[in-house]
Amino acid sequence: MRKYVLIIGAGGIARRHLEGYRQTGRADLSIVEPDAEKRAAVATDFSLAAAYPSLDAAPLDQFDLAVICAPAHVHVQLMRVCAEAGLPFLVEKPLSVEREGVDSVLELVAQKGILARVGYVRRVGKEVQALRQQVLGGKIGDLKLVYMNSSQEFPKYRPDYRQTYYARPEMGGGAILDAASHLFDLLIWIAGAPDQVMCMYDRLVLQGTDTEDTCLISIRFQSGVMANIVLNQFQKPNVATFEFIGTNGNLQLEQSRLNFADDDSGNWRETHDFMAGMVPTEAHQARFGLQAHAMLDALEGKRCELATLAEARQNLMIAHAAKQSWQEKRIITVAP
């Protein structure tokens, strides 16, 4: 049965969601966008059932799902509106910029008993799911240590970054809340709840913003797992290499290629590329289609492994602890 999906926002990330849901062939799409020019452009590019200038103008009781794509500083407000209307939703990452109002809206969602997930889209990638299954399945023994490097020339992919939320920390921009939070999500999904965080960060290269473009973050989890994250948004090569180190071997995820080794030969004994032949931009957009299917399946009562609001809350706490760590020059313990 086709679902009626309301996309809240009409920026770049909203377009990815619109395309993802269109690819499923399972949804009738509408948008909310106060900017008339953006609203008209999206209406031209996508076959929409309706386009509303405000959320108040949209008949929320006629929709099966909302996808919140507005900047992060208004996420809590929009989640509350959806929850009060009993409307299931997926909210883009991060969950919020500040912690104020987060716990109360999570309580409201729980009281209403509605489906709610957060758009950490990398979870749906087959390579990420295989990594998690193999780690939790004991392929490398007991997981102890994780190294993550996620770095790229961000202006190449978002040349308008100075004119977007990214340039403003109060809107959720910067390397930590915007980019590193994807890595926090992967770690929470595999290693569990965070315990302690320390960090250094700065704006080393990118001009025209008030946000950091580089961060070095170390996290210890309640499970005892330790992780080290290196991220910059100015280097020329696009690098995404994550190594999970256990007592019996290592798993390395390099872009979409998953490698395994359990000896000191210097060679990977197993390797598998889950997106061979696809360019990175195509692979990234494909994930939005998979995420759309996951949400539509969840509406039908099927199992959903997209990030929960509680996991995204832990994610936000890591980000805040990272910034506090550098500002106060100390290790921060994350509250339970």
C-alpha positions as CSV (number, residue, x, y, z in Angstrom):
1,M,0.0,0.0,0.0
2,R,1.4,3.4,-0.9
3,K,2.1,5.8,1.9
4,Y,1.7,9.6,2.1
5,V,5.0,11.1,3.0
6,L,5.6,14.7,4.0
7,I,9.1,16.1,3.5
8,I,9.7,19.1,5.7
9,G,12.3,21.3,4.0
10,A,13.4,21.7,0.4
11,G,17.2,22.0,0.6
12,G,19.9,19.7,-0.6
13,I,19.3,16.9,2.0
14,A,15.5,17.1,1.3
15,R,16.2,16.5,-2.4
16,R,18.1,13.3,-1.5
17,H,15.2,12.1,0.5
18,L,12.7,13.0,-2.2
19,E,14.7,11.1,-4.7
20,G,15.1,8.1,-2.3
21,Y,11.3,7.9,-1.7
22,R,10.6,8.4,-5.4
23,Q,12.9,5.5,-6.2
24,T,10.9,3.2,-3.9
25,G,7.7,3.6,-5.9
26,R,5.9,3.2,-2.6
27,A,5.1,6.8,-1.7
28,D,3.1,9.9,-2.7
29,L,5.3,12.9,-1.8
30,S,4.5,16.4,-0.5
31,I,6.7,19.1,1.0
32,V,6.6,21.9,3.4
33,E,8.9,24.8,2.5
34,P,8.4,28.5,3.4
35,D,10.8,29.8,0.7
36,A,8.6,30.2,-2.4
37,E,11.5,29.9,-4.8
38,K,12.8,26.6,-3.3
39,R,9.2,25.3,-3.1
40,A,8.6,26.0,-6.8
41,A,11.9,24.5,-7.8
42,V,11.3,21.3,-6.0
43,A,7.7,21.1,-7.3
44,T,9.2,21.4,-10.8
45,D,11.8,18.7,-10.3
46,F,9.6,16.2,-8.5
47,S,6.1,15.0,-9.0
48,L,4.5,16.2,-5.8
49,A,1.0,15.6,-4.4
50,A,1.1,19.0,-2.6
51,A,3.5,21.8,-1.5
52,Y,2.7,23.8,1.6
53,P,4.3,27.1,2.7
54,S,4.2,26.2,6.4
55,L,3.7,23.2,8.7
56,D,0.5,24.7,10.0
57,A,-0.9,24.6,6.5
58,A,-0.2,20.9,6.1
59,P,-3.0,18.5,7.1
60,L,-0.8,16.2,9.3
61,D,-3.6,13.8,10.0
62,Q,-3.6,12.9,6.3
63,F,0.1,11.7,6.2
64,D,1.7,8.4,7.2
65,L,5.2,9.7,7.7
66,A,7.1,13.0,8.0
67,V,10.8,13.4,7.1
68,I,12.3,16.4,8.9
69,C,15.0,18.0,6.8
70,A,15.2,21.5,8.3
71,P,18.4,22.7,10.0
72,A,19.2,20.9,13.3
73,H,18.4,23.9,15.6
74,V,14.7,23.5,14.8
75,H,14.5,19.7,15.0
76,V,13.1,19.6,18.6
77,Q,10.3,22.0,17.7
78,L,9.4,20.0,14.5
79,M,9.6,16.6,16.3
80,R,7.3,17.9,18.9
81,V,4.7,19.0,16.3
82,C,4.8,15.6,14.7
83,A,4.6,13.8,18.0
84,E,1.6,15.8,19.2
85,A,-0.1,15.0,15.9
86,G,0.7,11.3,16.3
87,L,2.6,11.4,13.0
88,P,5.6,8.9,12.7
89,F,8.8,10.7,11.6
90,L,12.4,10.4,10.5
91,V,14.5,13.4,11.6
92,E,17.8,14.2,9.9
93,K,20.9,14.1,11.9
94,P,22.0,15.4,14.3
95,L,19.1,15.1,16.7
96,S,19.5,18.7,17.8
97,V,22.2,21.3,18.4
98,E,21.5,21.8,22.1
99,R,20.2,19.4,24.7
100,E,17.4,21.7,25.8
101,G,14.0,20.1,25.0
102,V,15.5,16.9,23.8
103,D,14.5,14.7,26.8
104,S,11.0,16.1,26.9
105,V,10.3,15.4,23.2
106,L,11.7,11.9,23.6
107,E,9.3,11.3,26.5
108,L,6.4,12.7,24.3
109,V,7.3,10.3,21.5
110,A,7.4,7.4,23.9
111,Q,4.0,8.4,25.4
112,K,2.5,8.6,21.9
113,G,4.0,5.2,20.9
114,I,4.9,6.4,17.4
115,L,7.7,5.3,15.1
116,A,10.6,7.7,15.2
117,R,14.1,7.3,13.8
118,V,17.1,9.5,12.9
119,G,18.7,9.7,9.5
120,Y,22.2,8.3,10.0
121,V,22.0,7.0,6.5
122,R,25.2,4.9,6.6
123,R,23.5,2.3,8.7
124,V,21.6,1.0,5.6
125,G,24.8,0.3,3.7
126,K,25.4,-3.4,3.1
127,E,29.1,-2.9,3.9
128,V,28.3,-1.3,7.3
129,Q,25.8,-4.0,8.1
130,A,28.3,-6.7,7.2
131,L,30.9,-5.1,9.4
132,R,28.6,-4.9,12.4
133,Q,27.4,-8.5,11.9
134,Q,30.9,-9.8,11.8
135,V,32.1,-7.8,14.8
136,L,29.1,-8.8,16.9
137,G,29.3,-12.3,15.6
138,G,32.8,-12.7,17.0
139,K,34.8,-12.9,13.8
140,I,37.7,-10.8,15.3
141,G,37.2,-12.1,18.9
142,D,36.5,-9.4,21.5
143,L,36.4,-5.9,20.0
144,K,38.9,-3.7,21.9
145,L,40.0,-0.8,19.7
146,V,38.8,1.2,16.7
147,Y,40.6,3.6,14.4
148,M,38.6,5.9,12.1
149,N,39.7,8.4,9.5
150,S,37.0,10.2,7.5
151,S,38.4,13.1,5.6
152,Q,37.6,14.8,2.3
153,E,37.6,18.1,0.4
154,F,34.2,19.2,1.7
155,P,33.9,22.3,-0.6
156,K,34.1,20.1,-3.6
157,Y,30.9,18.4,-2.6
158,R,29.2,21.4,-1.1
159,P,30.6,24.5,-2.9
160,D,27.9,26.6,-1.2
161,Y,28.9,25.6,2.3
162,R,29.4,29.2,3.4
163,Q,25.7,29.9,2.7
164,T,24.3,26.9,4.5
165,Y,23.8,25.7,8.0
166,Y,27.3,24.3,7.9
167,A,28.9,27.8,8.4
168,R,27.0,28.4,11.6
169,P,27.6,26.4,14.8
170,E,24.2,27.4,16.3
171,M,22.5,25.7,13.3
172,G,24.5,22.4,13.7
173,G,27.4,23.1,11.3
174,G,31.0,22.1,11.7
175,A,33.0,18.9,11.5
176,I,31.8,17.5,14.9
177,L,28.0,17.8,14.7
178,D,27.7,17.4,11.0
179,A,30.3,14.9,9.9
180,A,31.8,13.1,12.9
181,S,28.3,12.4,14.2
182,H,28.0,9.7,11.5
183,L,31.1,8.0,13.0
184,F,29.7,8.4,16.5
185,D,26.5,6.6,15.3
186,L,28.4,3.7,13.9
187,L,30.4,3.3,17.1
188,I,27.3,3.5,19.3
189,W,25.6,0.9,17.1
190,I,28.5,-1.5,17.5
191,A,30.3,-0.6,20.8
192,G,27.3,0.6,22.8
193,A,27.0,3.6,25.2
194,P,29.8,6.1,25.5
195,D,31.7,6.7,28.8
196,Q,34.5,9.2,28.4
197,V,35.5,11.7,25.6
198,M,38.5,13.8,24.9
199,C,39.1,16.1,21.8
200,M,41.0,18.7,19.9
201,Y,39.4,20.7,17.1
202,D,39.9,23.8,15.1
203,R,39.2,25.6,11.8
204,L,42.5,25.0,10.0
205,V,41.7,25.8,6.4
206,L,38.1,26.5,5.4
207,Q,37.4,30.2,5.4
208,G,34.1,32.1,5.7
209,T,32.6,30.0,8.5
210,D,32.5,30.1,12.3
211,T,32.8,26.3,12.6
212,E,35.6,23.8,12.9
213,D,36.9,21.8,9.8
214,T,39.1,19.4,11.8
215,C,38.8,17.3,14.9
216,L,40.7,14.6,16.7
217,I,38.5,12.7,19.1
218,S,39.1,9.8,21.5
219,I,36.2,7.9,23.0
220,R,36.0,5.1,25.6
221,F,32.8,3.2,25.8
222,Q,31.1,1.6,28.8
223,S,31.9,-1.8,27.1
224,G,35.6,-1.0,27.5
225,V,36.1,-0.4,23.7
226,M,38.3,2.6,22.9
227,A,38.1,4.5,19.6
228,N,40.2,7.2,17.9
229,I,38.6,9.5,15.3
230,V,40.6,11.7,12.8
231,L,38.5,13.9,10.6
232,N,39.3,16.9,8.4
233,Q,37.3,18.6,5.6
234,F,40.0,20.1,3.4
235,Q,42.3,17.4,2.2
236,K,42.2,16.4,-1.5
237,P,41.9,12.6,-1.3
238,N,38.5,11.3,-0.1
239,V,39.3,8.9,2.7
240,A,36.9,6.8,4.7
241,T,38.9,4.0,6.5
242,F,37.6,2.3,9.7
243,E,39.6,-0.4,11.4
244,F,38.0,-2.6,14.1
245,I,40.6,-4.5,16.2
246,G,39.8,-7.5,18.2
247,T,41.6,-10.2,20.2
248,N,41.6,-12.6,17.2
249,G,41.8,-10.3,14.1
250,N,41.1,-7.0,12.4
251,L,38.2,-5.9,10.2
252,Q,38.9,-2.8,8.0
253,L,36.1,-0.9,6.2
254,E,37.7,1.2,3.4
255,Q,34.9,3.1,1.6
256,S,32.7,0.1,0.5
257,R,35.4,-2.6,0.8
258,L,35.5,-4.8,3.8
259,N,38.8,-6.5,4.6
260,F,39.7,-9.1,7.2
261,A,43.0,-10.4,8.6
262,D,44.0,-12.6,11.4
263,D,47.8,-12.9,11.0
264,D,50.9,-10.8,10.6
265,S,51.5,-11.5,6.9
266,G,50.7,-7.9,6.0
267,N,47.9,-9.0,3.7
268,W,44.1,-9.1,4.0
269,R,43.0,-12.7,4.0
270,E,39.5,-11.8,2.9
271,T,38.2,-8.8,1.0
272,H,34.8,-7.9,-0.5
273,D,33.6,-4.7,-2.2
274,F,29.9,-4.2,-1.6
275,M,29.6,-1.4,-4.2
276,A,32.0,-2.4,-6.9
277,G,31.6,-0.3,-10.0
278,M,29.6,2.4,-8.4
279,V,30.9,6.0,-8.0
280,P,30.8,7.3,-4.4
281,T,28.0,9.9,-5.2
282,E,25.8,7.2,-6.7
283,A,26.4,4.9,-3.8
284,H,25.5,7.7,-1.3
285,Q,22.2,8.4,-3.1
286,A,21.4,4.7,-3.2
287,R,21.5,4.7,0.6
288,F,18.7,7.2,0.7
289,G,16.6,4.8,-1.3
290,L,17.4,1.9,1.1
291,Q,16.7,4.2,4.1
292,A,13.3,5.1,2.6
293,H,12.5,1.4,2.1
294,A,13.5,0.8,5.8
295,M,11.1,3.5,7.1
296,L,8.3,2.4,4.8
297,D,8.8,-1.2,6.0
298,A,8.8,-0.1,9.6
299,L,5.5,1.6,9.1
300,E,4.2,-1.9,8.1
301,G,5.5,-3.4,11.3
302,K,8.8,-4.8,10.1
303,R,12.1,-4.7,12.0
304,C,13.9,-1.3,11.7
305,E,17.6,-0.9,12.5
306,L,17.8,2.8,11.8
307,A,19.1,5.0,14.6
308,T,16.7,5.5,17.5
309,L,16.1,8.8,19.2
310,A,17.8,7.4,22.3
311,E,20.9,6.5,20.3
312,A,20.9,9.9,18.7
313,R,20.7,11.5,22.1
314,Q,23.9,9.6,23.1
315,N,25.4,10.8,19.9
316,L,24.6,14.4,20.7
317,M,26.2,13.9,24.2
318,I,29.4,12.7,22.6
319,A,29.5,15.9,20.4
320,H,28.9,18.2,23.3
321,A,31.5,16.3,25.4
322,A,34.0,16.6,22.6
323,K,33.6,20.4,22.4
324,Q,33.7,20.7,26.2
325,S,36.8,18.6,26.3
326,W,38.8,21.0,24.1
327,Q,37.4,24.1,25.7
328,E,38.2,23.0,29.2
329,K,41.4,20.9,28.2
330,R,40.2,17.8,30.1
331,I,38.6,14.4,29.6
332,I,34.8,14.6,29.9
333,T,32.7,11.8,31.4
334,V,29.4,11.4,29.6
335,A,26.4,11.2,31.9
336,P,24.3,8.0,31.7
